[in-house]
Amino acid sequence: MKRTFLSKLHRNGLYCIIGSLVLVLGVPLYQFLVLIPSGYANALVNQSLALRWINTHSLHFLGYRALLILGFVLIISLPFTLFRIIVAQEVLGREPEQDDEEEAEDQTAGVEADGMPSFAWRGKGYAVLAAWAGFFGLLLFAAGTLASTLYLVSSAASIHPQASISPGAAPLTGFFAILTFTAGGGLLAMSCLFFGAVIARSGLSLWPGIWVAYGYVALALAALFSASAVEVASAPGSGQGLLSTPAILLFALWVLWFGVMLVRLKPE
């Protein structure tokens, strides 16, 4: 069962690596090679220009958004995978005498399908909150991006090429921005905060140095996502804030770091 658990970690780590590379390399390369030559940068000046650009470059826009959605979907296993890593590390880090005292309970409680003792989940309130917040945060990022993409494409398709576009041609743009960057980003901020705090709290007494550093980066990510969420909430009509892109890129690098550590895990 331990090998089954390890194989699941390796598989999830591979998904995290692929998803993070899509966000860190795939999306910027697509922007540089496809979007910018087609005038995408100029279209970001205001909503009217953006809708007119989408009207004439809908396939370019769909390809860009598809990469974003794919990246978030591939890393959606991260929160609960990290939760299991935290639980496993705390179980393995128990003092020998604590293990002896709980041996009887271990035998009666049994183990779960992934090889973890069933009692291991108790007392991990912050880690549980971090896992669920991260899962729903990633889900909102993917779902919000998908919904806003369909909405913008349908709004742009109804525009006549020669007609003028009113500033309120796509009134729900702000709603989808808040759904994605404020709600989704806020949940990811909470997840990173709790995960980082759980790892940093134990520190080097339980975790290798690279994992402690990983936990502190999570705390920095929480601050960046929080600032981005507030920024978008204060001006939702702009679609996303100045901090949104740096937050996503740093998060993707954090996920890549996690994926590499997972695939390099060896059986004890």
CYANA upper distance limits for C-alpha pairs under 8 A (distance plus 0.5 A):
  1 MET  CA      5 PHE  CA      6.65
  1 MET  CA    113 ALA  CA      8.00
  1 MET  CA    114 ASP  CA      6.70
  1 MET  CA    115 GLY  CA      5.35
  2 LYS  CA      6 LEU  CA      6.63
  2 LYS  CA    114 ASP  CA      7.77
  2 LYS  CA    115 GLY  CA      6.03
  2 LYS  CA    267 PRO  CA      8.32
  3 ARG  CA      7 SER  CA      6.48
  3 ARG  CA    267 PRO  CA      7.79
  4 THR  CA      8 LYS  CA      6.77
  4 THR  CA    114 ASP  CA      7.10
  4 THR  CA    115 GLY  CA      8.15
  5 PHE  CA      9 LEU  CA      6.91
  5 PHE  CA    114 ASP  CA      5.56
  5 PHE  CA    115 GLY  CA      6.78
  6 LEU  CA     10 HIS  CA      6.72
  6 LEU  CA    265 LEU  CA      8.14
  6 LEU  CA    266 LYS  CA      8.38
  6 LEU  CA    267 PRO  CA      7.73
  7 SER  CA     11 ARG  CA      6.64
  8 LYS  CA     12 ASN  CA      6.60
  9 LEU  CA     13 GLY  CA      6.41
  9 LEU  CA     81 THR  CA      7.50
  9 LEU  CA    262 LEU  CA      6.52
  9 LEU  CA    263 VAL  CA      7.69
 10 HIS  CA     14 LEU  CA      6.71
 10 HIS  CA    262 LEU  CA      6.15
 10 HIS  CA    263 VAL  CA      5.09
 10 HIS  CA    264 ARG  CA      8.29
 10 HIS  CA    265 LEU  CA      8.09
 11 ARG  CA     15 TYR  CA      6.93
 11 ARG  CA    263 VAL  CA      8.12
 12 ASN  CA     16 CYS  CA      6.68
 12 ASN  CA     75 ILE  CA      8.50
 12 ASN  CA     77 SER  CA      7.07
 12 ASN  CA     78 LEU  CA      7.84
 12 ASN  CA     81 THR  CA      7.88
 12 ASN  CA    259 GLY  CA      7.94
 12 ASN  CA    262 LEU  CA      8.32
 13 GLY  CA     17 ILE  CA      6.70
 13 GLY  CA    258 PHE  CA      7.60
 13 GLY  CA    259 GLY  CA      4.48
 13 GLY  CA    260 VAL  CA      7.11
 13 GLY  CA    261 MET  CA      8.17
 13 GLY  CA    262 LEU  CA      5.54
 13 GLY  CA    263 VAL  CA      6.03
 14 LEU  CA     18 ILE  CA      6.74
 14 LEU  CA    259 GLY  CA      6.65
 14 LEU  CA    260 VAL  CA      8.35
 14 LEU  CA    263 VAL  CA      7.22
 15 TYR  CA     19 GLY  CA      6.49
 15 TYR  CA     74 LEU  CA      6.04
 15 TYR  CA     75 ILE  CA      6.68
 15 TYR  CA    259 GLY  CA      8.06
 16 CYS  CA     20 SER  CA      6.39
 16 CYS  CA     74 LEU  CA      6.81
 16 CYS  CA     75 ILE  CA      5.27
 16 CYS  CA     77 SER  CA      8.40
 16 CYS  CA     78 LEU  CA      7.52
 16 CYS  CA    255 VAL  CA      6.64
 16 CYS  CA    256 LEU  CA      6.73
 16 CYS  CA    258 PHE  CA      8.00
 16 CYS  CA    259 GLY  CA      5.60
 17 ILE  CA     21 LEU  CA      6.57
 17 ILE  CA    255 VAL  CA      7.64
 17 ILE  CA    256 LEU  CA      5.49
 17 ILE  CA    259 GLY  CA      5.61
 17 ILE  CA    260 VAL  CA      7.34
 18 ILE  CA     22 VAL  CA      6.75
 18 ILE  CA     71 GLY  CA      8.21
 18 ILE  CA     74 LEU  CA      7.71
 19 GLY  CA     23 LEU  CA      7.03
 19 GLY  CA     70 LEU  CA      7.52
 19 GLY  CA     71 GLY  CA      4.74
 19 GLY  CA     72 PHE  CA      7.12
 19 GLY  CA     73 VAL  CA      8.02
 19 GLY  CA     74 LEU  CA      5.38
 19 GLY  CA     75 ILE  CA      6.09
 20 SER  CA     24 VAL  CA      6.46
 20 SER  CA     71 GLY  CA      6.80
 20 SER  CA     75 ILE  CA      7.79
 20 SER  CA    252 ALA  CA      5.27
 20 SER  CA    253 LEU  CA      7.11
 20 SER  CA    255 VAL  CA      6.56
 20 SER  CA    256 LEU  CA      5.89
 21 LEU  CA     25 LEU  CA      5.87
 21 LEU  CA     26 GLY  CA      7.00
 21 LEU  CA     71 GLY  CA      8.38
 21 LEU  CA    252 ALA  CA      8.04
 21 LEU  CA    256 LEU  CA      7.73
 22 VAL  CA     26 GLY  CA      4.85
 22 VAL  CA     27 VAL  CA      6.69
 22 VAL  CA     67 LEU  CA      7.26
 22 VAL  CA     68 LEU  CA      8.15
 22 VAL  CA     70 LEU  CA      8.19
 22 VAL  CA     71 GLY  CA      5.96
 23 LEU  CA     27 VAL  CA      5.86
 23 LEU  CA     28 PRO  CA      8.10
 23 LEU  CA     67 LEU  CA      7.96
 23 LEU  CA     68 LEU  CA      7.01
 23 LEU  CA     71 GLY  CA      6.16
 23 LEU  CA    249 LEU  CA      7.52
 23 LEU  CA    252 ALA  CA      6.77
 24 VAL  CA     28 PRO  CA      7.30
 24 VAL  CA    249 LEU  CA      6.54
 24 VAL  CA    252 ALA  CA      6.74
 24 VAL  CA    253 LEU  CA      7.57
 25 LEU  CA     29 LEU  CA      6.47
 26 GLY  CA     30 TYR  CA      6.56
 26 GLY  CA     67 LEU  CA      7.73
 27 VAL  CA     31 GLN  CA      6.68
 27 VAL  CA     64 TYR  CA      7.32
 27 VAL  CA     67 LEU  CA      6.81
 27 VAL  CA     68 LEU  CA      7.40
 28 PRO  CA     32 PHE  CA      6.63
 29 LEU  CA     33 LEU  CA      6.38
 30 TYR  CA     34 VAL  CA      5.88
 30 TYR  CA     35 LEU  CA      7.16
 30 TYR  CA     64 TYR  CA      7.36
 31 GLN  CA     35 LEU  CA      5.13
 31 GLN  CA     36 ILE  CA      6.39
 31 GLN  CA     64 TYR  CA      7.95
 32 PHE  CA     36 ILE  CA      5.99
 32 PHE  CA     37 PRO  CA      7.91
 33 LEU  CA     37 PRO  CA      7.25
 34 VAL  CA     38 SER  CA      7.06
 34 VAL  CA     60 HIS  CA      7.57
 35 LEU  CA     39 GLY  CA      7.11
 35 LEU  CA     40 TYR  CA      5.69
 35 LEU  CA     41 ALA  CA      8.18
 35 LEU  CA     60 HIS  CA      7.23
 35 LEU  CA     61 PHE  CA      8.34
 36 ILE  CA     40 TYR  CA      5.57
 36 ILE  CA     41 ALA  CA      6.33
 38 SER  CA     57 HIS  CA      8.43
 39 GLY  CA     43 ALA  CA      7.02
 39 GLY  CA     53 TRP  CA      8.29
 40 TYR  CA     44 LEU  CA      7.20
 40 TYR  CA     50 ALA  CA      8.40
 40 TYR  CA     53 TRP  CA      7.67
 41 ALA  CA     45 VAL  CA      8.22
 42 ASN  CA     49 LEU  CA      8.27
 43 ALA  CA     47 GLN  CA      8.37
 43 ALA  CA     49 LEU  CA      5.34
 43 ALA  CA     50 ALA  CA      5.03
 43 ALA  CA     52 ARG  CA      8.43
 43 ALA  CA     53 TRP  CA      6.64
 44 LEU  CA     49 LEU  CA      7.46
 44 LEU  CA     50 ALA  CA      6.21
 45 VAL  CA     49 LEU  CA      7.37
 45 VAL  CA     50 ALA  CA      8.02
 46 ASN  CA     50 ALA  CA      6.81
 46 ASN  CA    238 SER  CA      8.44
 47 GLN  CA     51 LEU  CA      6.62
 47 GLN  CA    167 PRO  CA      7.28
 47 GLN  CA    170 ALA  CA      8.46
 47 GLN  CA    238 SER  CA      8.44
 48 SER  CA     52 ARG  CA      6.77
 48 SER  CA    165 ILE  CA      6.25
 48 SER  CA    166 SER  CA      7.51
 48 SER  CA    167 PRO  CA      6.79
 48 SER  CA    169 ALA  CA      8.06
 49 LEU  CA     53 TRP  CA      6.57
 50 ALA  CA     54 ILE  CA      6.65
 51 LEU  CA     55 ASN  CA      6.56
 51 LEU  CA    152 LEU  CA      7.63
 51 LEU  CA    155 SER  CA      7.92
 51 LEU  CA    156 ALA  CA      5.51
 52 ARG  CA     56 THR  CA      7.13
 52 ARG  CA    156 ALA  CA      6.96
 52 ARG  CA    159 ILE  CA      8.01
 52 ARG  CA    161 PRO  CA      7.87
 53 TRP  CA     57 HIS  CA      6.40
 53 TRP  CA     58 SER  CA      8.39
 54 ILE  CA     58 SER  CA      5.39
 54 ILE  CA     61 PHE  CA      6.94
 54 ILE  CA    152 LEU  CA      8.24
 54 ILE  CA    153 VAL  CA      7.09
 54 ILE  CA    156 ALA  CA      6.56
 55 ASN  CA    153 VAL  CA      7.67
 55 ASN  CA    156 ALA  CA      5.34
 55 ASN  CA    157 ALA  CA      6.04
 55 ASN  CA    159 ILE  CA      7.78
 57 HIS  CA     61 PHE  CA      6.84
 58 SER  CA     62 LEU  CA      6.54
 58 SER  CA    153 VAL  CA      7.15
 59 LEU  CA     63 GLY  CA      6.59
 60 HIS  CA     64 TYR  CA      6.84
 61 PHE  CA     65 ARG  CA      6.77
 62 LEU  CA     66 ALA  CA      6.40
 62 LEU  CA    149 THR  CA      7.73
 63 GLY  CA     67 LEU  CA      6.87
 64 TYR  CA     68 LEU  CA      7.16
 65 ARG  CA     69 ILE  CA      6.72
 65 ARG  CA    145 THR  CA      7.54
 65 ARG  CA    146 LEU  CA      7.94
 65 ARG  CA    149 THR  CA      7.33
 66 ALA  CA     70 LEU  CA      6.50
 67 LEU  CA     71 GLY  CA      6.64
 68 LEU  CA     72 PHE  CA      7.00
 68 LEU  CA    142 ALA  CA      8.16
 68 LEU  CA    145 THR  CA      8.24
 69 ILE  CA     73 VAL  CA      6.62
 69 ILE  CA    141 PHE  CA      8.32
 69 ILE  CA    142 ALA  CA      5.53
 69 ILE  CA    143 ALA  CA      8.42
 69 ILE  CA    145 THR  CA      7.19
 69 ILE  CA    146 LEU  CA      7.43
 70 LEU  CA     74 LEU  CA      6.61
 70 LEU  CA    142 ALA  CA      8.48
 71 GLY  CA     75 ILE  CA      7.16
 72 PHE  CA     76 ILE  CA      6.74
 72 PHE  CA    138 LEU  CA      6.67
 72 PHE  CA    139 LEU  CA      8.26
 72 PHE  CA    141 PHE  CA      7.61
 72 PHE  CA    142 ALA  CA      6.36
 73 VAL  CA    138 LEU  CA      8.05
 73 VAL  CA    139 LEU  CA      8.14
 73 VAL  CA    142 ALA  CA      7.12
 75 ILE  CA    255 VAL  CA      8.14
 76 ILE  CA    135 PHE  CA      6.75
 76 ILE  CA    138 LEU  CA      6.56
 76 ILE  CA    139 LEU  CA      7.77
 77 SER  CA     81 THR  CA      6.60
 77 SER  CA    135 PHE  CA      8.01
 78 LEU  CA     82 LEU  CA      6.45
 78 LEU  CA    135 PHE  CA      8.36
 78 LEU  CA    255 VAL  CA      8.22
 79 PRO  CA     83 PHE  CA      6.68
 79 PRO  CA    130 ALA  CA      7.65
 79 PRO  CA    131 ALA  CA      5.03
 79 PRO  CA    132 TRP  CA      7.70
 79 PRO  CA    134 GLY  CA      5.90
 79 PRO  CA    135 PHE  CA      6.37
 79 PRO  CA    191 SER  CA      8.41
 80 PHE  CA     84 ARG  CA      6.68
 80 PHE  CA    131 ALA  CA      5.72
 80 PHE  CA    132 TRP  CA      8.18
 80 PHE  CA    135 PHE  CA      8.11
 81 THR  CA     85 ILE  CA      6.80
 82 LEU  CA     86 ILE  CA      6.72
 82 LEU  CA    131 ALA  CA      8.21
 83 PHE  CA     87 VAL  CA      6.80
 83 PHE  CA    127 ALA  CA      6.60
 83 PHE  CA    128 VAL  CA      7.61
 83 PHE  CA    130 ALA  CA      8.40
 83 PHE  CA    131 ALA  CA      6.62
 84 ARG  CA     88 ALA  CA      6.45
 85 ILE  CA     89 GLN  CA      6.50
 86 ILE  CA     90 GLU  CA      6.74
 86 ILE  CA    127 ALA  CA      8.38
 86 ILE  CA    199 ILE  CA      8.20
 87 VAL  CA     91 VAL  CA      6.69
 87 VAL  CA    120 ALA  CA      6.90
 87 VAL  CA    121 TRP  CA      7.39
 87 VAL  CA    124 LYS  CA      8.40
 88 ALA  CA     92 LEU  CA      6.61
 88 ALA  CA    116 MET  CA      7.73
 88 ALA  CA    120 ALA  CA      8.38
 89 GLN  CA     93 GLY  CA      6.37
 89 GLN  CA    206 LEU  CA      7.89
 89 GLN  CA    207 TRP  CA      8.15
 90 GLU  CA     94 ARG  CA      6.79
 90 GLU  CA    206 LEU  CA      7.83
 91 VAL  CA    120 ALA  CA      7.38
 93 GLY  CA    206 LEU  CA      6.61
 94 ARG  CA     98 GLN  CA      6.83
 94 ARG  CA     99 ASP  CA      7.15
 95 GLU  CA     99 ASP  CA      7.02
 96 PRO  CA    100 ASP  CA      6.88
 97 GLU  CA    101 GLU  CA      6.77
 98 GLN  CA    102 GLU  CA      6.81
 99 ASP  CA    103 GLU  CA      6.42
102 GLU  CA    106 ASP  CA      6.64
103 GLU  CA    107 GLN  CA      6.86
104 ALA  CA    108 THR  CA      7.02
105 GLU  CA    109 ALA  CA      6.32
106 ASP  CA    110 GLY  CA      6.42
106 ASP  CA    111 VAL  CA      8.42
106 ASP  CA    117 PRO  CA      7.29
106 ASP  CA    118 SER  CA      8.44
106 ASP  CA    119 PHE  CA      7.96
109 ALA  CA    117 PRO  CA      7.83
109 ALA  CA    118 SER  CA      6.50
109 ALA  CA    119 PHE  CA      7.21
110 GLY  CA    117 PRO  CA      6.61
110 GLY  CA    118 SER  CA      6.56
111 VAL  CA    115 GLY  CA      6.33
111 VAL  CA    116 MET  CA      6.01
111 VAL  CA    117 PRO  CA      4.70
111 VAL  CA    118 SER  CA      5.62
112 GLU  CA    116 MET  CA      5.93
112 GLU  CA    117 PRO  CA      6.55
112 GLU  CA    118 SER  CA      6.22
116 MET  CA    120 ALA  CA      7.48
124 LYS  CA    128 VAL  CA      6.56
125 GLY  CA    129 LEU  CA      6.73
126 TYR  CA    130 ALA  CA      6.56
126 TYR  CA    194 PHE  CA      6.34
126 TYR  CA    195 PHE  CA      8.11
126 TYR  CA    198 VAL  CA      7.82
127 ALA  CA    131 ALA  CA      6.64
127 ALA  CA    194 PHE  CA      6.94
127 ALA  CA    195 PHE  CA      6.65
127 ALA  CA    198 VAL  CA      7.48
128 VAL  CA    132 TRP  CA      6.85
129 LEU  CA    133 ALA  CA      6.39
129 LEU  CA    191 SER  CA      7.64
129 LEU  CA    194 PHE  CA      8.02
130 ALA  CA    134 GLY  CA      6.43
130 ALA  CA    190 MET  CA      7.10
130 ALA  CA    191 SER  CA      4.49
130 ALA  CA    192 CYS  CA      7.47
130 ALA  CA    193 LEU  CA      8.25
130 ALA  CA    194 PHE  CA      5.90
130 ALA  CA    195 PHE  CA      6.41
131 ALA  CA    135 PHE  CA      6.63
131 ALA  CA    191 SER  CA      7.00
132 TRP  CA    136 PHE  CA      6.67
132 TRP  CA    191 SER  CA      8.28
133 ALA  CA    137 GLY  CA      6.35
133 ALA  CA    187 LEU  CA      5.57
133 ALA  CA    188 LEU  CA      6.87
133 ALA  CA    190 MET  CA      7.06
133 ALA  CA    191 SER  CA      5.80
134 GLY  CA    138 LEU  CA      6.64
134 GLY  CA    187 LEU  CA      6.65
134 GLY  CA    188 LEU  CA      5.58
134 GLY  CA    190 MET  CA      8.13
134 GLY  CA    191 SER  CA      5.46
134 GLY  CA    192 CYS  CA      8.13
135 PHE  CA    139 LEU  CA      6.63
136 PHE  CA    140 LEU  CA      6.46
136 PHE  CA    184 GLY  CA      7.68
136 PHE  CA    187 LEU  CA      7.54
137 GLY  CA    141 PHE  CA      6.75
137 GLY  CA    183 ALA  CA      7.78
137 GLY  CA    184 GLY  CA      4.68
137 GLY  CA    185 GLY  CA      6.83
137 GLY  CA    186 GLY  CA      7.91
137 GLY  CA    187 LEU  CA      5.33
137 GLY  CA    188 LEU  CA      5.63
138 LEU  CA    142 ALA  CA      6.74
138 LEU  CA    184 GLY  CA      7.10
138 LEU  CA    188 LEU  CA      7.74
139 LEU  CA    143 ALA  CA      6.42
139 LEU  CA    184 GLY  CA      8.12
140 LEU  CA    144 GLY  CA      5.90
140 LEU  CA    145 THR  CA      8.49
140 LEU  CA    179 LEU  CA      7.41
140 LEU  CA    180 THR  CA      6.27
140 LEU  CA    183 ALA  CA      7.88
140 LEU  CA    184 GLY  CA      5.51
141 PHE  CA    145 THR  CA      6.45
141 PHE  CA    179 LEU  CA      8.40
141 PHE  CA    180 THR  CA      5.40
141 PHE  CA    181 PHE  CA      7.66
141 PHE  CA    184 GLY  CA      5.99
141 PHE  CA    185 GLY  CA      8.11
142 ALA  CA    146 LEU  CA      6.68
142 ALA  CA    180 THR  CA      8.43
143 ALA  CA    147 ALA  CA      6.54
143 ALA  CA    180 THR  CA      8.37
144 GLY  CA    148 SER  CA      6.50
144 GLY  CA    176 PHE  CA      6.50
144 GLY  CA    177 ALA  CA      8.17
144 GLY  CA    179 LEU  CA      6.54
144 GLY  CA    180 THR  CA      5.40
145 THR  CA    149 THR  CA      6.49
145 THR  CA    176 PHE  CA      8.25
145 THR  CA    180 THR  CA      7.19
146 LEU  CA    150 LEU  CA      6.83
147 ALA  CA    151 TYR  CA      6.63
147 ALA  CA    176 PHE  CA      7.88
148 SER  CA    152 LEU  CA      6.45
148 SER  CA    173 THR  CA      7.47
148 SER  CA    176 PHE  CA      6.23
148 SER  CA    177 ALA  CA      8.43
149 THR  CA    153 VAL  CA      6.57
150 LEU  CA    154 SER  CA      6.56
151 TYR  CA    155 SER  CA      6.52
152 LEU  CA    156 ALA  CA      6.44
152 LEU  CA    170 ALA  CA      7.70
152 LEU  CA    173 THR  CA      8.29
153 VAL  CA    157 ALA  CA      6.54
154 SER  CA    158 SER  CA      7.11
155 SER  CA    159 ILE  CA      7.58
155 SER  CA    169 ALA  CA      7.95
155 SER  CA    170 ALA  CA      6.91
159 ILE  CA    163 ALA  CA      7.68
159 ILE  CA    165 ILE  CA      8.09
165 ILE  CA    169 ALA  CA      7.05
172 LEU  CA    176 PHE  CA      6.96
173 THR  CA    177 ALA  CA      6.74
173 THR  CA    236 PRO  CA      8.12
173 THR  CA    237 GLY  CA      6.81
173 THR  CA    239 GLY  CA      6.98
174 GLY  CA    178 ILE  CA      6.70
174 GLY  CA    235 ALA  CA      8.46
174 GLY  CA    236 PRO  CA      4.83
174 GLY  CA    237 GLY  CA      5.01
174 GLY  CA    238 SER  CA      7.72
174 GLY  CA    239 GLY  CA      6.66
175 PHE  CA    179 LEU  CA      6.66
175 PHE  CA    236 PRO  CA      7.59
176 PHE  CA    180 THR  CA      6.56
176 PHE  CA    239 GLY  CA      8.46
177 ALA  CA    181 PHE  CA      6.24
177 ALA  CA    182 THR  CA      7.71
177 ALA  CA    232 VAL  CA      7.52
177 ALA  CA    236 PRO  CA      6.40
177 ALA  CA    237 GLY  CA      8.19
177 ALA  CA    239 GLY  CA      5.71
177 ALA  CA    240 GLN  CA      6.73
178 ILE  CA    182 THR  CA      5.17
178 ILE  CA    183 ALA  CA      6.67
178 ILE  CA    229 ALA  CA      8.30
178 ILE  CA    232 VAL  CA      6.98
178 ILE  CA    233 ALA  CA      6.45
178 ILE  CA    236 PRO  CA      6.73
179 LEU  CA    183 ALA  CA      5.56
179 LEU  CA    184 GLY  CA      6.85
180 THR  CA    184 GLY  CA      5.45
180 THR  CA    185 GLY  CA      7.25
181 PHE  CA    185 GLY  CA      5.22
181 PHE  CA    186 GLY  CA      7.85
181 PHE  CA    228 SER  CA      7.63
181 PHE  CA    229 ALA  CA      6.05
181 PHE  CA    232 VAL  CA      7.14
181 PHE  CA    240 GLN  CA      7.49
181 PHE  CA    244 SER  CA      7.73
182 THR  CA    186 GLY  CA      5.97
182 THR  CA    228 SER  CA      7.85
182 THR  CA    229 ALA  CA      4.48
182 THR  CA    230 VAL  CA      7.18
182 THR  CA    232 VAL  CA      6.80
182 THR  CA    233 ALA  CA      6.62
183 ALA  CA    187 LEU  CA      6.74
183 ALA  CA    229 ALA  CA      7.78
184 GLY  CA    188 LEU  CA      6.81
185 GLY  CA    189 ALA  CA      6.56
185 GLY  CA    225 PHE  CA      6.07
185 GLY  CA    226 SER  CA      7.48
185 GLY  CA    228 SER  CA      7.85
185 GLY  CA    229 ALA  CA      6.24
186 GLY  CA    190 MET  CA      6.80
186 GLY  CA    225 PHE  CA      6.96
186 GLY  CA    226 SER  CA      6.30
186 GLY  CA    229 ALA  CA      6.35
187 LEU  CA    191 SER  CA      6.65
188 LEU  CA    192 CYS  CA      6.56
188 LEU  CA    222 ALA  CA      7.70
188 LEU  CA    225 PHE  CA      7.52
189 ALA  CA    193 LEU  CA      6.53
189 ALA  CA    221 LEU  CA      7.31
189 ALA  CA    222 ALA  CA      4.52
189 ALA  CA    223 ALA  CA      7.37
189 ALA  CA    224 LEU  CA      8.22
189 ALA  CA    225 PHE  CA      5.66
189 ALA  CA    226 SER  CA      6.21
190 MET  CA    194 PHE  CA      6.70
190 MET  CA    222 ALA  CA      7.03
191 SER  CA    195 PHE  CA      6.53
191 SER  CA    222 ALA  CA      8.15
192 CYS  CA    196 GLY  CA      6.25
192 CYS  CA    218 ALA  CA      5.42
192 CYS  CA    219 LEU  CA      6.59
192 CYS  CA    221 LEU  CA      7.01
192 CYS  CA    222 ALA  CA      5.73
193 LEU  CA    197 ALA  CA      6.50
193 LEU  CA    218 ALA  CA      6.89
193 LEU  CA    219 LEU  CA      5.63
193 LEU  CA    221 LEU  CA      8.34
193 LEU  CA    222 ALA  CA      5.73
194 PHE  CA    198 VAL  CA      6.60
195 PHE  CA    199 ILE  CA      6.85
195 PHE  CA    215 GLY  CA      7.34
195 PHE  CA    218 ALA  CA      7.56
196 GLY  CA    200 ALA  CA      6.42
196 GLY  CA    214 TYR  CA      8.13
196 GLY  CA    215 GLY  CA      4.58
196 GLY  CA    216 TYR  CA      6.28
196 GLY  CA    217 VAL  CA      7.92
196 GLY  CA    218 ALA  CA      5.48
196 GLY  CA    219 LEU  CA      5.81
197 ALA  CA    201 ARG  CA      6.27
197 ALA  CA    215 GLY  CA      7.53
197 ALA  CA    216 TYR  CA      8.39
197 ALA  CA    219 LEU  CA      7.70
198 VAL  CA    202 SER  CA      7.33
198 VAL  CA    215 GLY  CA      8.44
199 ILE  CA    203 GLY  CA      6.64
199 ILE  CA    207 TRP  CA      7.94
199 ILE  CA    211 TRP  CA      8.08
199 ILE  CA    212 VAL  CA      6.78
199 ILE  CA    215 GLY  CA      5.96
200 ALA  CA    212 VAL  CA      6.44
200 ALA  CA    215 GLY  CA      6.31
200 ALA  CA    216 TYR  CA      7.11
202 SER  CA    206 LEU  CA      6.26
202 SER  CA    207 TRP  CA      7.66
203 GLY  CA    207 TRP  CA      6.35
203 GLY  CA    212 VAL  CA      6.30
204 LEU  CA    208 PRO  CA      6.47
204 LEU  CA    209 GLY  CA      6.73
204 LEU  CA    212 VAL  CA      7.28
207 TRP  CA    211 TRP  CA      6.49
207 TRP  CA    212 VAL  CA      6.71
208 PRO  CA    212 VAL  CA      6.99
209 GLY  CA    213 ALA  CA      6.77
210 ILE  CA    214 TYR  CA      6.67
211 TRP  CA    215 GLY  CA      6.70
212 VAL  CA    216 TYR  CA      6.98
213 ALA  CA    217 VAL  CA      6.79
214 TYR  CA    218 ALA  CA      6.86
214 TYR  CA    254 TRP  CA      8.16
215 GLY  CA    219 LEU  CA      7.16
216 TYR  CA    220 ALA  CA      7.07
217 VAL  CA    221 LEU  CA      6.68
217 VAL  CA    254 TRP  CA      8.14
218 ALA  CA    222 ALA  CA      6.70
218 ALA  CA    254 TRP  CA      8.22
219 LEU  CA    223 ALA  CA      7.09
220 ALA  CA    224 LEU  CA      6.90
221 LEU  CA    225 PHE  CA      6.52
221 LEU  CA    247 ALA  CA      7.45
221 LEU  CA    250 LEU  CA      7.75
221 LEU  CA    251 PHE  CA      7.27
222 ALA  CA    226 SER  CA      6.54
223 ALA  CA    227 ALA  CA      6.72
224 LEU  CA    228 SER  CA      6.68
224 LEU  CA    243 LEU  CA      7.75
224 LEU  CA    247 ALA  CA      6.33
225 PHE  CA    229 ALA  CA      6.55
225 PHE  CA    243 LEU  CA      8.44
225 PHE  CA    244 SER  CA      7.96
225 PHE  CA    247 ALA  CA      6.34
226 SER  CA    230 VAL  CA      6.81
227 ALA  CA    231 GLU  CA      6.57
227 ALA  CA    243 LEU  CA      7.73
228 SER  CA    232 VAL  CA      6.71
228 SER  CA    241 GLY  CA      6.74
228 SER  CA    242 LEU  CA      8.04
228 SER  CA    243 LEU  CA      5.56
228 SER  CA    244 SER  CA      5.82
228 SER  CA    247 ALA  CA      7.82
229 ALA  CA    233 ALA  CA      6.67
229 ALA  CA    244 SER  CA      8.44
230 VAL  CA    234 SER  CA      6.69
231 GLU  CA    235 ALA  CA      7.08
231 GLU  CA    241 GLY  CA      6.27
231 GLU  CA    242 LEU  CA      8.47
231 GLU  CA    243 LEU  CA      8.22
232 VAL  CA    236 PRO  CA      5.54
232 VAL  CA    238 SER  CA      8.23
232 VAL  CA    239 GLY  CA      7.92
232 VAL  CA    240 GLN  CA      6.14
232 VAL  CA    241 GLY  CA      5.71
235 ALA  CA    241 GLY  CA      8.39
236 PRO  CA    240 GLN  CA      7.43
240 GLN  CA    244 SER  CA      6.68
241 GLY  CA    245 THR  CA      8.31
242 LEU  CA    246 PRO  CA      8.34
243 LEU  CA    247 ALA  CA      6.54
244 SER  CA    248 ILE  CA      6.76
245 THR  CA    249 LEU  CA      6.65
246 PRO  CA    250 LEU  CA      6.50
247 ALA  CA    251 PHE  CA      6.50
248 ILE  CA    252 ALA  CA      6.54
249 LEU  CA    253 LEU  CA      6.79
250 LEU  CA    254 TRP  CA      6.65
251 PHE  CA    255 VAL  CA      6.66
252 ALA  CA    256 LEU  CA      6.62
253 LEU  CA    257 TRP  CA      6.66
254 TRP  CA    258 PHE  CA      6.80
255 VAL  CA    259 GLY  CA      6.62
256 LEU  CA    260 VAL  CA      6.71
257 TRP  CA    261 MET  CA      6.84
258 PHE  CA    262 LEU  CA      6.72
259 GLY  CA    263 VAL  CA      6.82
260 VAL  CA    264 ARG  CA      6.79
261 MET  CA    265 LEU  CA      6.93
